Amino acid sequence: MKMFPCLLPAIMLISCQLAGQNEARLQTSPEGYRLEQYERFRVRESLQEISGIVFHRDEAHFIANNDEQGKLFQVNLRATAPYPSWKFGKGGDYEETVFTGKDWFVLKSNGSMYRIDGMFTDTISSTLAHFPHNWKREFEAAYYDIQSNRIVAICKTCEVDKGQKQTSVFTFSPDSMTWNPEPAWRFFNDNIPGLKEGPSKHFRPSGAAVHPIENRVYIVASVNELLVITDLQGNVQETHRLPRKHFSQPEGITFAPNGDMYISNEGDEDHTADILKFKYSPKN
């Protein structure tokens, strides 16, 4: 009987090791990445509610927004000083930042699109384009499709999808500053592997970006704890889990030209906001 207390720590250690091995086997990743391996950068206090993020020039020049102040921030991953910022509008629920290579845009949760005029200057302002429908809607994820020269915005919760087991996608023309009032396509729940096993049975994207080498769309869905990869026509090709252990609240995603991926997590009472870097190592 006296040997059992001595065996208990060893049994617990073996159990923990097996659990860790099982978790590692269950974690899948897109080719070229390992989602369990990353470099973490803490975000300064001014961006604890970091939402949209864009890689611009290098790791000292990310452009990001928080979801309250109507400001854009220039984020240096290794900065010790406050981030430079530019105020383009009143306070509100701003969710995504998009760069077309020419102009900067910020998407509000209600579908209002702001073109940023005079970016990086003291005379920064914005031009607003309203969403064409009055029904209830919430957007968080958008990206620029260079092939069609349009910004693609994915509903998070839109009244038009209520009870339909679908997620509608709308497009915006940066040249004419107009929304297409009809959905470009819809994601259907049954076509998204892993959705039913997540915390929410409805697809709720929180950030999106086009991979610069693969030319595919990577979509993070914080509520679903999923990374969903599609082609440019919205056909789902892969899904991978984003466990809370590593991804506390993934709200933004962007890529460096070499394919390195960056995912931003908003902060909360238990976690500090951060940006996770995943190196891209495709097979030759």
MOURPE-V703158 format. One record per helix or strand of 3 or more residues. SS is the DSSP state (H for helix, E for strand). FROM is the first residue (numbers start at 1). LEN is the number of residues. If there is no record, write none. Layout:
((SS/FROM/LEN) (SS/FROM/LEN))
This chain:
((H/4/23) (E/39/4) (H/45/3) (E/50/5) (E/62/5) (E/71/5) (E/84/4) (E/94/6) (E/104/5) (E/113/5) (E/125/5) (E/137/9) (E/150/9) (H/159/3) (E/166/8) (E/185/4) (H/189/3) (E/207/4) (E/217/5) (E/226/5) (E/236/6) (E/250/6) (E/261/5) (E/274/5))
